[in-house]
Amino acid sequence: MLSRIFFVILGLFFLFLGIIGILLPVLPTTPFLLAASFCFLKGSSRLHLWLTSHPVWGPRIERIRNGGGLTLKEKIISFSLAFCMITPIIIFSSSLHLRIFLAVLLIVKAIVFIRIRTAKFEDHVKNQGA
């Protein structure tokens, strides 16, 4: 019983970080949602079902879990949002350390998106219809 409560609390924490990651380009959303899904699987079948059947996050979680990756559109939108939010800070910040950190962050984010498998359009349509 105690372990189920622990996994639910941990899952809610990861879900919270994932939601924050939608707003802050510094935090990655998808890995936190995957961790939340795992924790909910161990702690609460109802929360796990809610997360994996969510209209926005559910298909993405299932596609990544099944090795499908992100669609090119998801990659472009995600990286574009991060780029648009971080670049003005790099340009207008007076702190050299912050500028370097954010530039490195953008480079790492680009490398990660390049390395993540790009889902084929047919896989995306098939997962949406399922």
N, CA, C and O atoms as a GROMACS GRO file, in nm:
protein
  520
    1MET      N    1   0.083  -0.120   0.000
    1MET     CA    2   0.000   0.000   0.000
    1MET      C    3   0.087   0.126   0.000
    1MET      O    4   0.060   0.222  -0.073
    2LEU      N    5   0.192   0.125   0.083
    2LEU     CA    6   0.281   0.240   0.092
    2LEU      C    7   0.354   0.263  -0.039
    2LEU      O    8   0.375   0.378  -0.079
    3SER      N    9   0.393   0.154  -0.108
    3SER     CA   10   0.463   0.170  -0.236
    3SER      C   11   0.371   0.228  -0.343
    3SER      O   12   0.415   0.305  -0.428
    4ARG      N   13   0.243   0.191  -0.339
    4ARG     CA   14   0.146   0.247  -0.436
    4ARG      C   15   0.132   0.397  -0.415
    4ARG      O   16   0.128   0.473  -0.512
    5ILE      N   17   0.124   0.440  -0.290
    5ILE     CA   18   0.114   0.583  -0.260
    5ILE      C   19   0.240   0.655  -0.306
    5ILE      O   20   0.233   0.764  -0.362
    6PHE      N   21   0.356   0.594  -0.282
    6PHE     CA   22   0.483   0.652  -0.325
    6PHE      C   23   0.483   0.671  -0.477
    6PHE      O   24   0.522   0.778  -0.526
    7PHE      N   25   0.440   0.568  -0.553
    7PHE     CA   26   0.441   0.579  -0.698
    7PHE      C   27   0.340   0.681  -0.749
    7PHE      O   28   0.366   0.749  -0.848
    8VAL      N   29   0.226   0.693  -0.682
    8VAL     CA   30   0.128   0.795  -0.722
    8VAL      C   31   0.185   0.935  -0.700
    8VAL      O   32   0.174   1.021  -0.787
    9ILE      N   33   0.246   0.957  -0.585
    9ILE     CA   34   0.305   1.088  -0.555
    9ILE      C   35   0.419   1.118  -0.653
    9ILE      O   36   0.430   1.230  -0.703
   10LEU      N   37   0.503   1.019  -0.678
   10LEU     CA   38   0.612   1.038  -0.773
   10LEU      C   39   0.558   1.064  -0.914
   10LEU      O   40   0.610   1.148  -0.987
   11GLY      N   41   0.453   0.992  -0.952
   11GLY     CA   42   0.390   1.013  -1.082
   11GLY      C   43   0.332   1.153  -1.095
   11GLY      O   44   0.345   1.217  -1.200
   12LEU      N   45   0.267   1.201  -0.989
   12LEU     CA   46   0.213   1.338  -0.991
   12LEU      C   47   0.325   1.441  -1.001
   12LEU      O   48   0.310   1.543  -1.069
   13PHE      N   49   0.437   1.414  -0.935
   13PHE     CA   50   0.553   1.503  -0.943
   13PHE      C   51   0.606   1.508  -1.087
   13PHE      O   52   0.632   1.616  -1.140
   14PHE      N   53   0.621   1.392  -1.151
   14PHE     CA   54   0.668   1.388  -1.289
   14PHE      C   55   0.568   1.453  -1.384
   14PHE      O   56   0.607   1.521  -1.479
   15LEU      N   57   0.440   1.433  -1.359
   15LEU     CA   58   0.338   1.497  -1.441
   15LEU      C   59   0.347   1.649  -1.427
   15LEU      O   60   0.337   1.721  -1.526
   16PHE      N   61   0.365   1.696  -1.306
   16PHE     CA   62   0.381   1.839  -1.281
   16PHE      C   63   0.503   1.893  -1.357
   16PHE      O   64   0.494   1.998  -1.421
   17LEU      N   65   0.616   1.823  -1.351
   17LEU     CA   66   0.735   1.866  -1.424
   17LEU      C   67   0.711   1.865  -1.575
   17LEU      O   68   0.758   1.954  -1.646
   18GLY      N   69   0.637   1.766  -1.623
   18GLY     CA   70   0.605   1.760  -1.765
   18GLY      C   71   0.519   1.878  -1.808
   18GLY      O   72   0.541   1.934  -1.916
   19ILE      N   73   0.423   1.915  -1.725
   19ILE     CA   74   0.338   2.030  -1.757
   19ILE      C   75   0.418   2.159  -1.753
   19ILE      O   76   0.400   2.247  -1.837
   20ILE      N   77   0.508   2.170  -1.656
   20ILE     CA   78   0.597   2.286  -1.650
   20ILE      C   79   0.685   2.289  -1.775
   20ILE      O   80   0.714   2.396  -1.829
   21GLY      N   81   0.727   2.171  -1.823
   21GLY     CA   82   0.810   2.162  -1.943
   21GLY      C   83   0.740   2.212  -2.068
   21GLY      O   84   0.805   2.251  -2.165
   22ILE      N   85   0.607   2.211  -2.067
   22ILE     CA   86   0.533   2.267  -2.180
   22ILE      C   87   0.555   2.418  -2.186
   22ILE      O   88   0.566   2.476  -2.293
   23LEU      N   89   0.560   2.480  -2.068
   23LEU     CA   90   0.573   2.625  -2.060
   23LEU      C   91   0.718   2.673  -2.061
   23LEU      O   92   0.747   2.781  -2.112
   24LEU      N   93   0.807   2.593  -2.005
   24LEU     CA   94   0.949   2.631  -1.998
   24LEU      C   95   1.031   2.544  -2.091
   24LEU      O   96   1.034   2.422  -2.074
   25PRO      N   97   1.097   2.602  -2.188
   25PRO     CA   98   1.172   2.521  -2.283
   25PRO      C   99   1.296   2.455  -2.223
   25PRO      O  100   1.363   2.377  -2.290
   26VAL      N  101   1.327   2.485  -2.097
   26VAL     CA  102   1.444   2.426  -2.032
   26VAL      C  103   1.415   2.282  -1.992
   26VAL      O  104   1.505   2.197  -1.993
   27LEU      N  105   1.291   2.252  -1.958
   27LEU     CA  106   1.252   2.118  -1.915
   27LEU      C  107   1.192   2.039  -2.030
   27LEU      O  108   1.109   2.092  -2.105
   28PRO      N  109   1.232   1.913  -2.045
   28PRO     CA  110   1.171   1.831  -2.150
   28PRO      C  111   1.037   1.775  -2.102
   28PRO      O  112   1.027   1.727  -1.990
   29THR      N  113   0.937   1.781  -2.185
   29THR     CA  114   0.803   1.735  -2.146
   29THR      C  115   0.790   1.583  -2.155
   29THR      O  116   0.749   1.518  -2.059
   30THR      N  117   0.825   1.528  -2.270
   30THR     CA  118   0.797   1.386  -2.298
   30THR      C  119   0.861   1.290  -2.198
   30THR      O  120   0.793   1.198  -2.152
   31PRO      N  121   0.990   1.305  -2.162
   31PRO     CA  122   1.047   1.210  -2.066
   31PRO      C  123   0.976   1.213  -1.931
   31PRO      O  124   0.961   1.109  -1.866
   32PHE      N  125   0.932   1.330  -1.888
   32PHE     CA  126   0.861   1.338  -1.760
   32PHE      C  127   0.723   1.272  -1.770
   32PHE      O  128   0.678   1.208  -1.676
   33LEU      N  129   0.657   1.287  -1.886
   33LEU     CA  130   0.528   1.221  -1.904
   33LEU      C  131   0.544   1.069  -1.909
   33LEU      O  132   0.459   0.996  -1.859
   34LEU      N  133   0.652   1.022  -1.970
   34LEU     CA  134   0.679   0.879  -1.972
   34LEU      C  135   0.707   0.826  -1.831
   34LEU      O  136   0.660   0.719  -1.794
   35ALA      N  137   0.782   0.903  -1.753
   35ALA     CA  138   0.809   0.863  -1.614
   35ALA      C  139   0.680   0.863  -1.532
   35ALA      O  140   0.660   0.775  -1.450
   36ALA      N  141   0.594   0.962  -1.555
   36ALA     CA  142   0.465   0.967  -1.485
   36ALA      C  143   0.381   0.846  -1.522
   36ALA      O  144   0.317   0.785  -1.436
   37SER      N  145   0.381   0.811  -1.650
   37SER     CA  146   0.305   0.695  -1.695
   37SER      C  147   0.354   0.567  -1.626
   37SER      O  148   0.274   0.485  -1.582
   38PHE      N  149   0.486   0.552  -1.616
   38PHE     CA  150   0.543   0.435  -1.549
   38PHE      C  151   0.502   0.432  -1.401
   38PHE      O  152   0.460   0.328  -1.350
   39CYS      N  153   0.513   0.545  -1.335
   39CYS     CA  154   0.478   0.552  -1.192
   39CYS      C  155   0.329   0.525  -1.170
   39CYS      O  156   0.291   0.455  -1.076
   40PHE      N  157   0.246   0.580  -1.257
   40PHE     CA  158   0.102   0.555  -1.244
   40PHE      C  159   0.070   0.408  -1.270
   40PHE      O  160  -0.021   0.352  -1.209
   41LEU      N  161   0.144   0.345  -1.361
   41LEU     CA  162   0.124   0.203  -1.388
   41LEU      C  163   0.148   0.121  -1.262
   41LEU      O  164   0.077   0.024  -1.235
   42LYS      N  165   0.249   0.160  -1.185
   42LYS     CA  166   0.282   0.090  -1.060
   42LYS      C  167   0.191   0.129  -0.944
   42LYS      O  168   0.169   0.050  -0.852
   43GLY      N  169   0.137   0.253  -0.949
   43GLY     CA  170   0.065   0.302  -0.833
   43GLY      C  171  -0.086   0.312  -0.846
   43GLY      O  172  -0.158   0.287  -0.749
   44SER      N  173  -0.136   0.347  -0.964
   44SER     CA  174  -0.279   0.369  -0.979
   44SER      C  175  -0.322   0.341  -1.123
   44SER      O  176  -0.287   0.416  -1.214
   45SER      N  177  -0.397   0.235  -1.142
   45SER     CA  178  -0.441   0.201  -1.278
   45SER      C  179  -0.534   0.310  -1.333
   45SER      O  180  -0.536   0.334  -1.454
   46ARG      N  181  -0.610   0.374  -1.246
   46ARG     CA  182  -0.702   0.479  -1.291
   46ARG      C  183  -0.624   0.601  -1.344
   46ARG      O  184  -0.660   0.656  -1.448
   47LEU      N  185  -0.519   0.643  -1.273
   47LEU     CA  186  -0.437   0.756  -1.321
   47LEU      C  187  -0.360   0.718  -1.447
   47LEU      O  188  -0.344   0.800  -1.538
   48HIS      N  189  -0.313   0.594  -1.453
   48HIS     CA  190  -0.241   0.549  -1.572
   48HIS      C  191  -0.334   0.549  -1.693
   48HIS      O  192  -0.294   0.594  -1.801
   49LEU      N  193  -0.455   0.501  -1.676
   49LEU     CA  194  -0.552   0.501  -1.785
   49LEU      C  195  -0.586   0.644  -1.827
   49LEU      O  196  -0.597   0.673  -1.946
   50TRP      N  197  -0.602   0.733  -1.729
   50TRP     CA  198  -0.631   0.873  -1.761
   50TRP      C  199  -0.518   0.934  -1.845
   50TRP      O  200  -0.544   1.001  -1.945
   51LEU      N  201  -0.393   0.912  -1.804
   51LEU     CA  202  -0.280   0.972  -1.873
   51LEU      C  203  -0.262   0.913  -2.013
   51LEU      O  204  -0.242   0.986  -2.109
   52THR      N  205  -0.270   0.781  -2.024
   52THR     CA  206  -0.246   0.718  -2.154
   52THR      C  207  -0.364   0.733  -2.250
   52THR      O  208  -0.348   0.713  -2.370
   53SER      N  209  -0.481   0.768  -2.199
   53SER     CA  210  -0.595   0.792  -2.289
   53SER      C  211  -0.623   0.941  -2.308
   53SER      O  212  -0.720   0.978  -2.372
   54HIS      N  213  -0.537   1.026  -2.250
   54HIS     CA  214  -0.552   1.170  -2.268
   54HIS      C  215  -0.540   1.203  -2.417
   54HIS      O  216  -0.451   1.151  -2.483
   55PRO      N  217  -0.629   1.288  -2.471
   55PRO     CA  218  -0.628   1.314  -2.615
   55PRO      C  219  -0.499   1.378  -2.668
   55PRO      O  220  -0.465   1.359  -2.784
   56VAL      N  221  -0.429   1.453  -2.585
   56VAL     CA  222  -0.305   1.518  -2.631
   56VAL      C  223  -0.183   1.431  -2.600
   56VAL      O  224  -0.102   1.405  -2.688
   57TRP      N  225  -0.171   1.386  -2.476
   57TRP     CA  226  -0.050   1.315  -2.434
   57TRP      C  227  -0.054   1.166  -2.460
   57TRP      O  228   0.050   1.104  -2.483
   58GLY      N  229  -0.172   1.107  -2.457
   58GLY     CA  230  -0.185   0.961  -2.469
   58GLY      C  231  -0.124   0.904  -2.596
   58GLY      O  232  -0.043   0.812  -2.589
   59PRO      N  233  -0.162   0.956  -2.714
   59PRO     CA  234  -0.104   0.900  -2.838
   59PRO      C  235   0.048   0.915  -2.844
   59PRO      O  236   0.117   0.826  -2.893
   60ARG      N  237   0.099   1.027  -2.796
   60ARG     CA  238   0.244   1.049  -2.797
   60ARG      C  239   0.314   0.950  -2.705
   60ARG      O  240   0.417   0.893  -2.742
   61ILE      N  241   0.259   0.928  -2.587
   61ILE     CA  242   0.319   0.834  -2.492
   61ILE      C  243   0.320   0.694  -2.552
   61ILE      O  244   0.422   0.625  -2.548
   62GLU      N  245   0.207   0.652  -2.607
   62GLU     CA  246   0.198   0.517  -2.666
   62GLU      C  247   0.293   0.501  -2.785
   62GLU      O  248   0.358   0.398  -2.799
   63ARG      N  249   0.299   0.603  -2.870
   63ARG     CA  250   0.386   0.596  -2.987
   63ARG      C  251   0.532   0.583  -2.946
   63ARG      O  252   0.606   0.503  -3.002
   64ILE      N  253   0.574   0.661  -2.847
   64ILE     CA  254   0.713   0.654  -2.802
   64ILE      C  255   0.739   0.521  -2.731
   64ILE      O  256   0.844   0.460  -2.750
   65ARG      N  257   0.644   0.477  -2.649
   65ARG     CA  258   0.658   0.350  -2.579
   65ARG      C  259   0.673   0.234  -2.676
   65ARG      O  260   0.746   0.138  -2.649
   66ASN      N  261   0.604   0.243  -2.790
   66ASN     CA  262   0.611   0.137  -2.891
   66ASN      C  263   0.727   0.156  -2.989
   66ASN      O  264   0.737   0.083  -3.088
   67GLY      N  265   0.814   0.254  -2.962
   67GLY     CA  266   0.931   0.274  -3.046
   67GLY      C  267   0.905   0.358  -3.169
   67GLY      O  268   0.987   0.360  -3.261
   68GLY      N  269   0.792   0.430  -3.173
   68GLY     CA  270   0.756   0.506  -3.292
   68GLY      C  271   0.820   0.643  -3.301
   68GLY      O  272   0.834   0.696  -3.411
   69GLY      N  273   0.860   0.701  -3.189
   69GLY     CA  274   0.923   0.833  -3.191
   69GLY      C  275   0.823   0.946  -3.200
   69GLY      O  276   0.703   0.927  -3.179
   70LEU      N  277   0.873   1.065  -3.232
   70LEU     CA  278   0.791   1.185  -3.248
   70LEU      C  279   0.774   1.214  -3.396
   70LEU      O  280   0.861   1.182  -3.477
   71THR      N  281   0.662   1.274  -3.431
   71THR     CA  282   0.644   1.313  -3.570
   71THR      C  283   0.732   1.433  -3.600
   71THR      O  284   0.775   1.505  -3.510
   72LEU      N  285   0.758   1.455  -3.727
   72LEU     CA  286   0.839   1.570  -3.767
   72LEU      C  287   0.772   1.699  -3.725
   72LEU      O  288   0.839   1.793  -3.682
   73LYS      N  289   0.640   1.704  -3.735
   73LYS     CA  290   0.564   1.823  -3.695
   73LYS      C  291   0.584   1.850  -3.545
   73LYS      O  292   0.606   1.964  -3.506
   74GLU      N  293   0.576   1.746  -3.462
   74GLU     CA  294   0.596   1.762  -3.318
   74GLU      C  295   0.737   1.812  -3.288
   74GLU      O  296   0.756   1.898  -3.201
   75LYS      N  297   0.835   1.758  -3.358
   75LYS     CA  298   0.973   1.802  -3.338
   75LYS      C  299   0.990   1.948  -3.376
   75LYS      O  300   1.050   2.026  -3.302
   76ILE      N  301   0.937   1.985  -3.491
   76ILE     CA  302   0.954   2.123  -3.539
   76ILE      C  303   0.884   2.222  -3.446
   76ILE      O  304   0.941   2.325  -3.411
   77ILE      N  305   0.762   2.191  -3.407
   77ILE     CA  306   0.687   2.282  -3.318
   77ILE      C  307   0.758   2.296  -3.184
   77ILE      O  308   0.775   2.407  -3.133
   78SER      N  309   0.799   2.184  -3.128
   78SER     CA  310   0.864   2.187  -2.997
   78SER      C  311   0.995   2.265  -3.000
   78SER      O  312   1.020   2.349  -2.914
   79PHE      N  313   1.078   2.237  -3.101
   79PHE     CA  314   1.206   2.307  -3.109
   79PHE      C  315   1.186   2.454  -3.143
   79PHE      O  316   1.257   2.540  -3.091
   80SER      N  317   1.090   2.484  -3.228
   80SER     CA  318   1.063   2.624  -3.264
   80SER      C  319   1.018   2.705  -3.143
   80SER      O  320   1.062   2.819  -3.124
   81LEU      N  321   0.930   2.647  -3.062
   81LEU     CA  322   0.887   2.717  -2.941
   81LEU      C  323   1.004   2.742  -2.847
   81LEU      O  324   1.020   2.852  -2.794
   82ALA      N  325   1.087   2.640  -2.828
   82ALA     CA  326   1.205   2.657  -2.742
   82ALA      C  327   1.298   2.764  -2.798
   82ALA      O  328   1.347   2.850  -2.725
   83PHE      N  329   1.320   2.759  -2.929
   83PHE     CA  330   1.409   2.856  -2.993
   83PHE      C  331   1.355   2.998  -2.978
   83PHE      O  332   1.430   3.090  -2.946
   84CYS      N  333   1.224   3.015  -2.999
   84CYS     CA  334   1.164   3.149  -2.990
   84CYS      C  335   1.162   3.202  -2.846
   84CYS      O  336   1.164   3.324  -2.826
   85MET      N  337   1.159   3.113  -2.749
   85MET     CA  338   1.157   3.159  -2.609
   85MET      C  339   1.298   3.184  -2.556
   85MET      O  340   1.318   3.272  -2.472
   86ILE      N  341   1.395   3.108  -2.603
   86ILE     CA  342   1.531   3.118  -2.549
   86ILE      C  343   1.614   3.223  -2.622
   86ILE      O  344   1.693   3.293  -2.559
   87THR      N  345   1.599   3.235  -2.753
   87THR     CA  346   1.683   3.325  -2.832
   87THR      C  347   1.678   3.471  -2.784
   87THR      O  348   1.783   3.534  -2.773
   88PRO      N  349   1.560   3.527  -2.756
   88PRO     CA  350   1.561   3.666  -2.707
   88PRO      C  351   1.637   3.683  -2.575
   88PRO      O  352   1.700   3.787  -2.551
   89ILE      N  353   1.631   3.583  -2.490
   89ILE     CA  354   1.706   3.590  -2.364
   89ILE      C  355   1.856   3.590  -2.393
   89ILE      O  356   1.932   3.664  -2.331
   90ILE      N  357   1.897   3.506  -2.488
   90ILE     CA  358   2.039   3.502  -2.525
   90ILE      C  359   2.082   3.638  -2.580
   90ILE      O  360   2.189   3.688  -2.547
   91ILE      N  361   1.999   3.697  -2.663
   91ILE     CA  362   2.034   3.824  -2.728
   91ILE      C  363   2.039   3.940  -2.629
   91ILE      O  364   2.131   4.021  -2.633
   92PHE      N  365   1.939   3.947  -2.540
   92PHE     CA  366   1.927   4.065  -2.454
   92PHE      C  367   1.986   4.049  -2.315
   92PHE      O  368   1.990   4.145  -2.238
   93SER      N  369   2.033   3.929  -2.280
   93SER     CA  370   2.090   3.909  -2.147
   93SER      C  371   2.229   3.971  -2.137
   93SER      O  372   2.308   3.966  -2.232
   94SER      N  373   2.257   4.029  -2.022
   94SER     CA  374   2.390   4.086  -2.001
   94SER      C  375   2.485   3.984  -1.937
   94SER      O  376   2.605   4.008  -1.928
   95SER      N  377   2.431   3.872  -1.893
   95SER     CA  378   2.512   3.769  -1.827
   95SER      C  379   2.571   3.674  -1.932
   95SER      O  380   2.498   3.603  -2.001
   96LEU      N  381   2.702   3.674  -1.941
   96LEU     CA  382   2.769   3.586  -2.036
   96LEU      C  383   2.745   3.440  -1.999
   96LEU      O  384   2.726   3.356  -2.088
   97HIS      N  385   2.745   3.408  -1.871
   97HIS     CA  386   2.724   3.270  -1.828
   97HIS      C  387   2.584   3.220  -1.868
   97HIS      O  388   2.570   3.107  -1.914
   98LEU      N  389   2.484   3.305  -1.852
   98LEU     CA  390   2.349   3.267  -1.890
   98LEU      C  391   2.340   3.248  -2.042
   98LEU      O  392   2.276   3.154  -2.089
   99ARG      N  393   2.403   3.336  -2.116
   99ARG     CA  394   2.401   3.325  -2.262
   99ARG      C  395   2.465   3.195  -2.309
   99ARG      O  396   2.411   3.127  -2.397
  100ILE      N  397   2.578   3.160  -2.250
  100ILE     CA  398   2.646   3.036  -2.287
  100ILE      C  399   2.561   2.916  -2.248
  100ILE      O  400   2.545   2.823  -2.328
  101PHE      N  401   2.505   2.917  -2.127
  101PHE     CA  402   2.421   2.806  -2.080
  101PHE      C  403   2.303   2.785  -2.174
  101PHE      O  404   2.275   2.672  -2.213
  102LEU      N  405   2.234   2.892  -2.211
  102LEU     CA  406   2.116   2.879  -2.296
  102LEU      C  407   2.152   2.838  -2.439
  102LEU      O  408   2.078   2.764  -2.502
  103ALA      N  409   2.265   2.886  -2.488
  103ALA     CA  410   2.310   2.845  -2.622
  103ALA      C  411   2.342   2.696  -2.622
  103ALA      O  412   2.305   2.624  -2.716
  104VAL      N  413   2.411   2.649  -2.518
  104VAL     CA  414   2.442   2.506  -2.508
  104VAL      C  415   2.312   2.426  -2.495
  104VAL      O  416   2.299   2.319  -2.554
  105LEU      N  417   2.217   2.478  -2.418
  105LEU     CA  418   2.088   2.412  -2.402
  105LEU      C  419   2.019   2.395  -2.537
  105LEU      O  420   1.966   2.287  -2.566
  106LEU      N  421   2.018   2.498  -2.620
  106LEU     CA  422   1.957   2.488  -2.752
  106LEU      C  423   2.028   2.386  -2.840
  106LEU      O  424   1.964   2.311  -2.913
  107ILE      N  425   2.160   2.383  -2.832
  107ILE     CA  426   2.236   2.287  -2.912
  107ILE      C  427   2.206   2.145  -2.867
  107ILE      O  428   2.185   2.056  -2.950
  108VAL      N  429   2.203   2.122  -2.736
  108VAL     CA  430   2.171   1.989  -2.684
  108VAL      C  431   2.030   1.949  -2.724
  108VAL      O  432   2.006   1.835  -2.764
  109LYS      N  433   1.936   2.042  -2.714
  109LYS     CA  434   1.797   2.013  -2.752
  109LYS      C  435   1.790   1.975  -2.900
  109LYS      O  436   1.718   1.882  -2.935
  110ALA      N  437   1.863   2.045  -2.985
  110ALA     CA  438   1.865   2.013  -3.128
  110ALA      C  439   1.922   1.873  -3.151
  110ALA      O  440   1.869   1.796  -3.231
  111ILE      N  441   2.029   1.840  -3.081
  111ILE     CA  442   2.090   1.708  -3.096
  111ILE      C  443   1.993   1.599  -3.050
  111ILE      O  444   1.980   1.495  -3.115
  112VAL      N  445   1.925   1.623  -2.940
  112VAL     CA  446   1.828   1.525  -2.889
  112VAL      C  447   1.716   1.506  -2.991
  112VAL      O  448   1.678   1.392  -3.018
  113PHE      N  449   1.663   1.613  -3.046
  113PHE     CA  450   1.555   1.600  -3.144
  113PHE      C  451   1.602   1.529  -3.271
  113PHE      O  452   1.524   1.456  -3.333
  114ILE      N  453   1.726   1.550  -3.309
  114ILE     CA  454   1.778   1.481  -3.426
  114ILE      C  455   1.791   1.331  -3.398
  114ILE      O  456   1.764   1.248  -3.485
  115ARG      N  457   1.831   1.297  -3.276
  115ARG     CA  458   1.853   1.156  -3.240
  115ARG      C  459   1.723   1.080  -3.213
  115ARG      O  460   1.720   0.958  -3.231
  116ILE      N  461   1.618   1.148  -3.170
  116ILE     CA  462   1.490   1.081  -3.146
  116ILE      C  463   1.434   1.036  -3.280
  116ILE      O  464   1.434   1.110  -3.378
  117ARG      N  465   1.388   0.913  -3.282
  117ARG     CA  466   1.331   0.857  -3.405
  117ARG      C  467   1.215   0.944  -3.452
  117ARG      O  468   1.132   0.987  -3.371
  118THR      N  469   1.209   0.969  -3.583
  118THR     CA  470   1.099   1.044  -3.640
  118THR      C  471   0.994   0.945  -3.688
  118THR      O  472   1.021   0.860  -3.774
  119ALA      N  473   0.874   0.957  -3.633
  119ALA     CA  474   0.765   0.867  -3.668
  119ALA      C  475   0.720   0.894  -3.811
  119ALA      O  476   0.714   1.008  -3.856
  120LYS      N  477   0.688   0.787  -3.881
  120LYS     CA  478   0.634   0.802  -4.015
  120LYS      C  479   0.492   0.852  -4.005
  120LYS      O  480   0.424   0.828  -3.906
  121PHE      N  481   0.448   0.920  -4.107
  121PHE     CA  482   0.313   0.975  -4.108
  121PHE      C  483   0.210   0.863  -4.094
  121PHE      O  484   0.109   0.881  -4.026
  122GLU      N  485   0.234   0.750  -4.159
  122GLU     CA  486   0.139   0.638  -4.151
  122GLU      C  487   0.126   0.585  -4.010
  122GLU      O  488   0.016   0.550  -3.966
  123ASP      N  489   0.239   0.580  -3.936
  123ASP     CA  490   0.235   0.534  -3.796
  123ASP      C  491   0.155   0.631  -3.711
  123ASP      O  492   0.080   0.588  -3.623
  124HIS      N  493   0.171   0.759  -3.736
  124HIS     CA  494   0.100   0.861  -3.658
  124HIS      C  495  -0.051   0.850  -3.684
  124HIS      O  496  -0.130   0.855  -3.589
  125VAL      N  497  -0.091   0.834  -3.809
  125VAL     CA  498  -0.233   0.823  -3.843
  125VAL      C  499  -0.290   0.694  -3.784
  125VAL      O  500  -0.401   0.693  -3.732
  126LYS      N  501  -0.213   0.585  -3.793
  126LYS     CA  502  -0.258   0.456  -3.740
  126LYS      C  503  -0.279   0.467  -3.589
  126LYS      O  504  -0.379   0.415  -3.537
  127ASN      N  505  -0.188   0.533  -3.517
  127ASN     CA  506  -0.200   0.547  -3.371
  127ASN      C  507  -0.314   0.638  -3.334
  127ASN      O  508  -0.377   0.618  -3.230
  128GLN      N  509  -0.345   0.739  -3.415
  128GLN     CA  510  -0.456   0.828  -3.385
  128GLN      C  511  -0.589   0.757  -3.404
  128GLN      O  512  -0.686   0.783  -3.332
  129GLY      N  513  -0.594   0.668  -3.500
  129GLY     CA  514  -0.718   0.597  -3.527
  129GLY      C  515  -0.744   0.484  -3.428
  129GLY      O  516  -0.858   0.440  -3.414
  130ALA      N  517  -0.640   0.439  -3.358
  130ALA     CA  518  -0.655   0.326  -3.265
  130ALA      C  519  -0.713   0.370  -3.134
  130ALA      O  520  -0.732   0.288  -3.045
   0.00000   0.00000   0.00000
